[in-house]
């Protein structure tokens, strides 16, 4: 029997990272939608504020996306590999 507590903890953390990413991504999309309907000639200050907000959200989307990928590759994959190795049939040489 393998203890899957670490893997469950990683799954929960991964799900939280995904949820945070989705929230930020939705906020970014909303700002872009708002920019499309805003009359930039009539409200240049508002347009500039939305543009700056979009830049911030884009940076956060990229950062969170990279963090998710790194977590999956460096943590979850490592744990899964350890479980896979432990579950392999034992040969006479490895017993």
Buried (B, 14 or more C-beta within 10 A) or exposed (E): EEEEEBBEEBEEEBEEBEEBBEEBBEBBEEBBEBBEEBEEEEEEEBBEEBEEBBEEBBEBBEEBBEEBEEBBEEBBEEBEEEBEEEEEEEEEEEE
